[in-house]
């Protein structure tokens, strides 16, 4: 018997569904129709190759033909995605270079340099206002540290509320101009007072650039990270190139980068846009090389700091300079804070353990050290200012290296390409990558014979990811009853599939990002290089499923800011649906009608609850509260799986 807690009856029903059905969130019934059933194949394809079907998607895929639809998804360049593109237009940072991001949205380090007189202030009024606001904050913090009372004060002056109300009543352009003409201290005081609905009121009607500027005055890096997160959610929800988005998510997780590590706050935008997404279904070796040279990965795994023990740099030798200058060179290369320069094995280890061969891939600690030596000199120019990759010969370890029994001759930067090629073509890499792909699309424990066929295609087609996917999609294991609803959704998959299933209109994706944080999966927020788990065991627990149930109830009830779900399709008769009719309609809309008897009976038993039926003696035709039924179905075990 499941505990009912002290919840209202309809919430207790959801608790029953989420908690008592916990075993069925992992197990699944073999009810998938034969592979010749086009509608059943469409449901399976949509559940696995997209972030979840939208209302009407099943019928559209059946009309196109499942095989033709899959072929389109395998070639995303052929799919028109202008509707999504229009949604992303307001996010200017998505198109900016790392250098532009670092300049327009300054880091704390850059503000310190300006405060110390080492950097000049920008001349552009709006950009300058961002810097001035950060300088005020910086000086306040410094005064608190030193105990100096100083002259900087972020507290609003007398009569400030009247001034705030006056500014709020201005039209957007005048509002912005008034903000720019304030003193930096008054501006900081006003912005500190603008929170929640008041901030939304202040930003209303402003251009995307003006909104970015105002948010940046409070926290410049927040603009970059919020736009990146919002874009990721909007792409997953609205893109017609769904398989590309699924594979982008897969590779972003496989080649994980943590957004909380200093310069990576700026570098992740380019990493996803320029490194991962364009190569999500290309050649694995191309993707491997691109990640190895990406500023985000070089910074995240500290390879930009790696210096060969016997390199010219380590020995203080400058070409054309006096070797007696060793001490001065050593002082120049050793940072006062952070990791000291030296051989860093982080990237070499993760390259083999997580990116290519896997834990049992046949490499040794000696291989890790040798690979680390190979990649010395693969570094960055001024990473905190948006600098890119370059090879520094002076930091590279000279001499021959032995990697996995292969001799890597002394050849500078080319050694890295040789090792990446060696790893990309290794059978252990093929098996490791194909196992992970099969785990994402088929089951947590994919059939070995499926993985073997995929790995053979990987090796035969030079790591062509599209060919690997085609091999998987042509395999009986993908379409078998055992694969049907065998995968528990990650929090990201659950949230986005709920948005898609309900036909939600998202005008502000930030609250959805907070929901993901509550569900334990903040985007770009996994600190270890392992990335988030794809297995059910990482996400299935009573508290986790009740958290999902709560999200479903809030979403359906319209209690998530910035999101509105589509209304329930009305019966063909045009009459107000009864609770039973509403349940049947929603089961078809959200779950293609495939609901277990247990889930159906549990929800049906609650339909007479006045909170759902909304029955009143004086108004027998009052429509049922569809949002409660919808929320219960979103919390059901069937919806938790794909």
Buried (B, 14 or more C-beta within 10 A) or exposed (E): EBEEEEBEBBBBBBBBBBBBBBEBBBEBEEEBBEBEEBBBBBBBBBBBBBBBBBBEBBEEBBEBEBEEBBBBBBEBEEBEBEEBEEBBEBBBBBEBBBBBBBBBBBBBEBBBBBBEEEBEEBEEEBBBBBBBBBBBBBBBEBBEEEEEEEEBBBEBEEEBEEBBEEBBEBEBEEBBEBBBEBEBBBBBBBBBBBEEEEBEEBBEEBEEEBBBBBBBBBBBBEBBBBBBBBBBBBBBBBBBBBBBBBBBBBBBBBBBBBBEBBBBBBBBBBBBBBBBBBBBBBBBBBBBBBBBBBBBBBBBBBBBBBBBEBBBBBBBBBEEEEEEEBEEBBEEBEEEEEEEBEBBBBBBBBBBBBBBBBEEBEBEEEBBBBBBBBBBBBBBEEBBBBBBBEBBEBBBBEEEBEBBEEEBEEEEBEBBBBBBEBBBBBBBBBBBBBBBBBBBBBBBEBBEEBBEBBBBBBBEBEBBBBBBBBBBBEBEBBBBBEBBBBBBBBBBBBBBBBBBBBBBEBEEBBBBBEBBBEBBBBBBBBEEBEBBBBBBEBBBBBEBBBBBBBBBBBBBBEEBBBBBBEEBBEBEEEEEBBBEBBBBBBBBBBBBEBBBEBBBEBBBEBBEBEEBBBBEEEEEEEBBBBBBBBBBBBBBBBBBBB
